[in-house]
Amino acid sequence: MAASREMLKKLNKLLEPKSIAVVGASSNPEKLGNVILRNLIEGKYQGKIYPVNPKYGELLGLRCYSSILEIKESADCVIVATPAPTVPVIMKECAEKKVGGVLILSGGFEEVGRADLAEQVRAIAFKENIPVIGANCLGIFNPYNHVDSIFFPMYKLGRPNCGKVSFVTQSGAVGSVIIDAASYYGIGISKFISYGNATVLDETDLLEYLANDKKTEIIVLYIEAVRDGRRLLATMKEVNRKKPIIVLKAGKGTEGQLAAKSHTGTLAGNYLAYQAAFRQAKVTEARGIDELFDLMKIFSQPKARGKRIGIITNGGGLGVLTTDAVEEEGLVLARLDNKTVDELGKIVPPHVNVRNPLDLAADASVELYEKTLERFIDDENIDFVIVCVLFQTPTLNERIINVFTAASENKKKPIVVVSVGGAYTDMYKKILESKGVPVFSSPRSAVRAINKFIEYSGGG
C-alpha cells in the first residue's frame, strides 16, 4: 500500500523535527537507547529531547518519562529501540498522542517470521496517517539539524558534514559503511535514511520526498528487494529527470536473494528484471560499493557535453594507462584545438611534447599545471579533463590543491584527479575531496565512472 499524501507531508517531521522522544532510553552504554541519546546530546541537536523508559526518573541530565503519553507535547519524531513485541502498543500510544512520525529501529518482524507484528504496526500507521521508517533499520541522520538515530557511537563511526547527496538504504550495515567512508573522505551529505523492512514507508515514498528536498541534488539508493516494482520504476523515471539517481542492487543471484529475504523479510526478485527497469528509467547503476563512491563523487560535477577526454599528467605511465582506459571504455581522446596547441607551445618546456595526453614530465611545477589546465578547460574540443598527478615529486607542494580546487569550482567543465600512492598521496586526496574535487586511485576506476556520468549527461 502506497503512503498517502498526508503521510508523506508529515515525513518532514521525522527528518526536520523540533522534538525527539527516544523510547527505550537507557543508562547502559551498550544499549541502543543509551547510544542514541548520547549521540543526540553530543551531536548538538538543538530541539527538545524526551527519554522514555519507566525504569528511570532521569537520564543523562534529562527528565525521563514513563511512556509517550506522559509527555505534555506531541513529539515530532519518536525513535523506538525496544523489543519487537512491545512496538504495536507503542504505536497505539503514538497514535493517541498524535506524534509527527516514528522510527522503528528494532528488529524481530518479517525477517524472523513475525509478520503479524509488522501488520499491526502497518494498520495503525495507515489508519492514523503516521509516517513510519523501519522496522529493522538504522533510521536517519541529518547533518543540517543534527538529527541522529544511528546507534553507533560517534567515536567509532564518523558523521559526515553537510552536503548535497542523500542516501536511501535498505541495509543498515551498508548504510553505516557509506556514512563512515563519507565522513573519512570529507564527502558532505544532505540526508541519510535507512528504512530496513519498509513496514510502512518504502524506497519509492522516500524518493518522492527527496525529489522535492531543496538540499538534495544527488540521490543514492541501495536496495535488496522491492514490493512495488512498477511504482518504483515510474518514480525513478520522474525523479531522475531532475536529480540523478545512483542505485546499487544487492541480492542478484539465487543465494543472494535468499540472504536478502532473511535480512529484510522480502524476496529480492529477478536481477535481470531490475537491470531492465534501471535502463528504462535511465538511472545509473553501481556494480559495488567502491563504484558507488566513485559515481557519487563524479556526479557533483557539471554535466559533460560529450565524450572527448583531455589528459594532463606529470607521469608518462599514468597517462598511458589512462589513455588505454579511455579507449577501452569507448570514449574518445580529444584532438587539441590549434589555438590550444599554439598557446601550450609557448608555456611548456622544450622537452614536453604538445599533444593529448599532455605529459608535463616529473619536474612539472604548480604553475605549469595551472596554466596547462586552464588551456584544457578553455579548449572547445575537450568535454572532460582528467588530471593525473604524482604529488610526491620535488616540484609540487600544497599550492596544487588550490589549483585543482579552483578548476573544479569554476564549473566550466567537469574535471577529476587521478593519483596513485601511499600515505602522502592519501593526505592530498582527503583534502581535495573535502573541497569537492573528485579524486580516484586508479585510471580505470576514474574512466568507468566518467563513462557512466557522460551517459547520464546525455553526451555519450
C-alpha positions in Angstrom: 0.0 0.0 0.0 1.4 3.4 -1.0 1.7 6.1 1.6 -1.0 8.8 1.5 -0.1 12.4 0.6 -0.9 13.4 4.1 1.5 10.8 5.4 4.3 12.0 3.1 3.7 15.6 4.1 4.3 14.6 7.7 7.6 12.9 6.7 9.3 16.2 7.2 8.5 15.9 10.9 10.9 12.9 11.1 13.7 14.5 9.1 13.3 18.1 10.4 12.0 17.5 14.0 11.8 20.2 16.6 11.4 17.5 19.3 12.5 13.8 19.6 11.4 11.1 22.0 13.7 8.1 22.5 11.6 5.1 23.6 13.9 2.5 25.2 16.4 5.1 26.5 18.8 3.5 28.9 21.7 4.1 31.3 23.5 1.1 30.0 26.2 2.3 27.4 25.8 -1.0 25.5 22.1 -0.4 24.9 20.9 1.3 21.7 18.7 3.7 23.7 21.8 5.0 25.5 23.9 5.4 22.4 21.1 7.3 20.5 20.5 9.6 23.5 24.3 10.4 23.8 24.6 11.0 20.1 21.7 13.5 20.1 23.2 15.4 23.0 26.9 15.2 21.9 25.9 15.9 18.3 24.4 19.2 19.4 20.8 18.5 18.4 19.0 21.8 19.3 15.4 20.5 19.7 13.8 19.0 22.8 14.8 15.5 23.7 12.5 13.2 25.7 14.0 9.9 27.0 11.2 7.4 27.6 11.6 4.4 30.0 9.5 3.6 33.1 12.7 2.4 34.9 14.2 5.9 35.2 13.4 9.3 36.5 16.3 11.0 34.8 18.9 10.0 32.1 22.0 12.0 31.1 20.6 15.1 32.9 17.2 14.9 31.1 13.9 14.1 32.7 12.8 10.5 31.7 9.2 9.7 31.0 7.4 6.5 31.7 5.6 6.5 28.3 4.9 8.6 25.3 1.6 9.5 26.9 3.3 11.2 29.8 5.0 13.8 27.6 2.9 17.0 27.5 3.5 17.9 23.9 3.3 15.7 20.8 6.9 14.8 19.8 7.7 15.3 16.1 9.9 12.2 16.0 9.6 9.1 18.1 12.6 6.7 17.9 11.7 3.2 19.1 14.5 1.0 20.3 12.6 -1.7 22.3 11.9 -5.4 21.5 9.5 -6.0 18.6 6.6 -7.4 20.7 6.4 -4.0 22.5 6.1 -1.9 19.3 2.4 -2.3 18.5 1.5 -0.9 21.9 3.9 2.0 21.5 2.4 2.7 18.1 -1.1 2.9 19.7 0.3 5.4 22.2 1.9 7.4 19.4 -1.4 7.5 17.5 -3.2 8.6 20.7 -0.6 11.3 21.2 -0.7 12.4 17.6 3.1 12.3 17.1 4.7 13.5 13.9 6.3 10.2 12.9 8.0 7.1 14.2 11.4 5.5 13.5 11.4 1.8 14.5 15.0 0.6 14.9 14.0 -2.7 16.4 14.4 -6.0 14.5 12.2 -9.0 15.0 9.5 -8.6 12.5 9.0 -10.1 9.0 12.7 -11.1 8.8 12.2 -13.6 11.6 8.7 -14.7 10.7 6.7 -12.2 12.8 4.7 -10.6 10.0 1.8 -10.4 12.5 3.7 -7.7 14.4 4.5 -5.8 11.2 0.9 -5.9 10.2 -0.3 -4.4 13.5 2.2 -1.5 13.1 1.1 -1.1 9.4 -2.6 -1.0 10.3 -2.1 1.7 12.9 0.2 3.8 10.7 -2.2 3.8 7.7 -5.3 4.4 9.8 -3.8 7.4 11.6 -1.5 8.6 8.7 1.6 8.2 10.8 4.8 8.1 8.7 7.0 5.2 9.9 10.6 4.4 8.9 11.7 0.9 9.6 11.4 -1.5 11.2 14.9 -3.2 11.5 16.9 -0.2 10.4 19.4 2.5 11.5 16.9 5.3 10.9 18.1 8.7 9.9 21.0 11.2 10.0 20.6 14.9 9.0 23.8 16.9 9.4 21.9 20.2 8.8 20.0 19.9 12.1 22.0 17.1 13.9 19.1 14.6 14.0 20.8 11.3 14.5 19.2 7.9 15.3 22.3 5.9 14.2 23.0 3.6 17.1 26.8 3.5 16.6 28.9 5.7 18.9 30.4 8.8 17.2 34.0 7.8 18.1 33.5 4.5 16.3 31.5 5.7 13.2 32.1 9.1 11.7 29.3 11.6 10.8 29.7 13.5 7.5 29.3 17.2 7.2 26.6 19.0 5.3 26.4 18.4 1.5 24.2 17.7 -1.5 24.0 13.9 -1.6 21.2 11.9 0.1 21.3 8.2 0.8 18.3 5.8 0.9 19.4 2.4 2.0 17.6 -0.8 2.9 20.6 -2.1 4.8 21.9 -0.6 8.0 25.2 -2.3 7.6 25.8 -0.9 4.1 24.5 2.4 5.3 27.0 2.5 8.1 29.8 1.8 5.7 28.6 4.7 3.4 28.3 7.1 6.4 31.7 6.2 7.8 33.6 6.5 4.4 31.8 9.7 3.5 32.9 11.2 6.8 36.5 9.9 6.4 36.9 11.4 2.9 35.1 14.6 3.7 32.1 14.0 1.4 29.2 16.0 2.6 25.6 14.7 2.7 22.1 16.1 2.9 20.2 13.2 4.4 20.8 9.6 5.3 17.7 7.3 5.5 17.9 3.6 6.4 14.5 2.1 6.0 15.0 -1.6 6.7 11.9 -3.8 6.2 9.9 -0.9 4.7 7.0 -1.8 7.0 5.2 1.4 6.1 7.3 3.8 4.1 9.3 2.2 1.3 12.1 3.4 -1.1 9.6 4.9 -3.5 8.0 7.0 -0.8 11.4 8.3 0.2 12.4 9.0 -3.4 9.3 11.1 -3.8 10.2 13.1 -0.6 13.9 13.7 -1.7 12.8 14.7 -5.2 11.3 17.9 -3.6 14.0 18.4 -1.0 15.9 21.6 -1.8 19.1 20.4 0.0 19.3 17.2 -2.1 20.9 17.3 -5.6 22.0 13.6 -5.9 20.2 10.5 -4.6 22.0 7.3 -3.8 19.8 4.2 -3.4 20.8 0.8 -2.0 18.0 -1.9 -2.4 17.7 -5.6 -1.8 14.0 -6.1 -2.6 11.1 -4.0 -3.7 7.4 -4.6 -3.0 6.0 -2.5 -5.9 8.4 -2.5 -8.8 6.1 -0.7 -11.2 5.6 2.2 -8.8 9.3 2.4 -8.2 10.1 2.4 -11.9 7.6 5.2 -12.6 9.0 7.3 -9.7 12.7 6.8 -10.7 11.9 7.9 -14.3 10.3 11.1 -13.0 12.9 11.9 -10.3 15.9 11.0 -12.4 15.0 13.8 -14.9 15.7 16.5 -12.4 18.1 14.8 -9.9 20.5 11.9 -10.8 19.8 8.6 -9.1 22.6 6.2 -8.4 21.4 2.7 -7.4 23.2 -0.3 -6.0 21.1 -3.5 -6.2 22.0 -6.5 -4.0 20.6 -10.0 -4.0 21.4 -10.6 -7.6 22.0 -14.4 -7.5 19.8 -17.2 -6.1 21.7 -17.4 -2.8 21.9 -13.6 -2.5 18.1 -13.4 -3.0 17.6 -15.8 -0.1 20.0 -13.9 2.0 18.1 -10.7 1.3 14.8 -12.4 2.4 16.3 -13.4 5.7 17.6 -9.9 6.1 14.6 -7.8 5.4 11.8 -10.3 5.0 11.2 -9.6 1.3 12.3 -11.7 -1.7 14.8 -9.8 -3.8 13.4 -10.8 -7.2 15.0 -11.4 -10.6 18.1 -9.3 -11.2 17.6 -9.1 -14.9 14.2 -7.5 -14.4 15.8 -4.9 -12.2 18.5 -4.2 -14.7 15.9 -3.7 -17.4 14.0 -1.3 -15.1 17.1 0.7 -14.3 17.9 1.1 -18.0 14.3 2.1 -18.8 14.4 4.7 -16.0 17.9 5.8 -17.2 19.2 5.7 -13.6 22.9 4.9 -13.1 23.7 1.5 -11.6 26.8 0.9 -9.5 28.2 -2.6 -9.5 29.6 -2.5 -6.0 30.3 -0.2 -3.0 33.6 1.1 -4.5 31.9 2.1 -7.7 29.0 3.6 -5.7 31.5 6.1 -4.1 33.2 6.7 -7.4 29.9 7.7 -9.0 28.8 9.7 -6.0 31.9 11.9 -6.3 31.8 12.5 -10.0 28.0 13.3 -10.2 28.8 16.5 -8.3 30.5 17.8 -11.5 28.8 19.9 -14.2 27.3 17.8 -17.0 29.6 16.7 -19.7 28.7 17.8 -23.3 30.4 14.8 -25.0 32.9 12.0 -24.6 36.1 13.7 -25.7 38.7 13.4 -23.0 41.7 15.6 -22.3 44.5 14.2 -20.1 47.3 16.1 -18.3 49.9 14.2 -16.3 53.4 14.5 -14.7 54.0 10.8 -15.0 54.1 9.3 -18.5 53.0 5.8 -17.5 49.8 7.2 -15.8 49.0 9.0 -18.9 49.3 5.8 -21.0 47.2 3.8 -18.6 44.5 6.5 -18.6 44.6 6.6 -22.4 44.1 2.8 -22.5 41.2 3.0 -20.2 39.6 5.8 -22.2 39.7 3.7 -25.4 38.6 0.5 -23.7 35.5 2.3 -22.3 34.5 3.6 -25.7 35.4 7.2 -25.0 37.5 9.4 -27.3 40.9 11.0 -26.8 40.3 14.7 -27.7 42.1 16.3 -30.6 43.5 19.6 -29.2 42.4 22.8 -30.9 45.1 24.6 -33.0 44.9 27.6 -30.7 45.4 25.4 -27.6 48.5 23.8 -29.3 50.0 27.2 -30.1 49.4 28.5 -26.6 50.8 25.4 -24.9 53.9 25.6 -27.1 54.6 28.9 -25.5 54.1 27.6 -22.0 55.7 24.2 -21.7 59.4 23.5 -21.6 61.2 22.3 -24.8 61.3 18.7 -23.6 57.5 18.5 -23.4 55.6 17.2 -26.5 52.4 19.2 -27.0 49.7 16.6 -27.6 46.9 14.8 -25.7 47.7 13.2 -23.3 49.9 16.1 -22.2 52.9 14.6 -20.3 54.4 17.5 -18.4 57.2 15.3 -17.0 58.3 14.8 -13.4 59.7 18.3 -13.0 56.3 19.9 -13.6 55.7 22.8 -11.3 52.4 24.0 -9.7 52.4 27.0 -12.1 52.8 24.7 -15.2 49.9 22.6 -14.0 47.8 25.7 -13.5 48.5 27.2 -16.9 48.0 24.0 -18.9 44.9 23.1 -17.0 43.4 26.5 -17.9 44.1 25.8 -21.6 42.5 22.4 -21.5 39.4 23.8 -19.8 39.1 26.5 -22.4 39.5 24.1 -25.4 36.1 23.5 -27.0 37.4 20.2 -28.4 37.6 18.8 -24.8 34.5 17.7 -22.9 36.1 16.2 -19.8 39.5 16.7 -18.2 41.4 14.1 -16.3 44.4 15.3 -14.3 46.9 12.6 -13.4 49.3 13.7 -10.7 52.2 12.3 -8.6 52.1 14.5 -5.6 55.4 13.2 -4.4 57.6 15.0 -6.9 60.0 17.6 -5.6 58.5 20.4 -7.6 54.9 20.1 -6.3 53.6 21.4 -3.0 50.3 22.1 -1.2 49.6 25.0 -3.6 48.5 22.4 -6.2 45.4 21.9 -4.0 44.2 25.4 -4.7 44.8 24.9 -8.5 42.7 21.8 -8.7 40.0 23.2 -6.4 39.7 26.5 -8.4 39.4 24.5 -11.6 36.6 22.3 -10.2 34.8 25.2 -8.6 34.5 27.3 -11.7 32.1 24.7 -13.2 33.2 25.4 -16.8 34.0 21.8 -17.4 33.9 18.5 -15.4 37.3 17.6 -14.0 38.7 14.7 -12.0 42.1 14.0 -10.4 43.8 10.6 -10.6 46.6 9.9 -8.1 48.2 6.7 -7.0 50.3 6.3 -4.0 50.5 5.8 -0.2 50.1 7.9 2.9 51.4 11.2 1.4 49.1 10.9 -1.6 46.1 9.9 0.6 46.6 13.1 2.6 46.2 15.2 -0.5 43.3 13.1 -1.7 41.4 13.7 1.5 41.9 17.4 1.4 40.8 17.7 -2.3 37.7 15.5 -1.7 36.7 17.6 1.3 36.8 20.6 -1.1 34.6 18.8 -3.6 37.2 17.7 -6.1 36.7 14.1 -7.3 39.9 12.0 -6.8 40.5 8.5 -8.0 43.1 5.9 -7.0 43.3 4.3 -10.5 42.8 5.5 -14.1 40.4 2.6 -14.8 38.0 3.4 -11.9 38.0 7.1 -12.9 37.2 6.4 -16.5 34.5 3.9 -15.7 32.8 6.5 -13.5 33.3 9.2 -16.2 31.7 6.9 -18.8 28.6 6.4 -16.7 28.4 10.1 -15.9 28.7 11.1 -19.6 25.9 8.6 -20.3 23.7 10.3 -17.7 24.7 13.8 -19.0 23.4 12.8 -22.5 26.9 13.4 -24.0 27.6 9.7 -24.9 
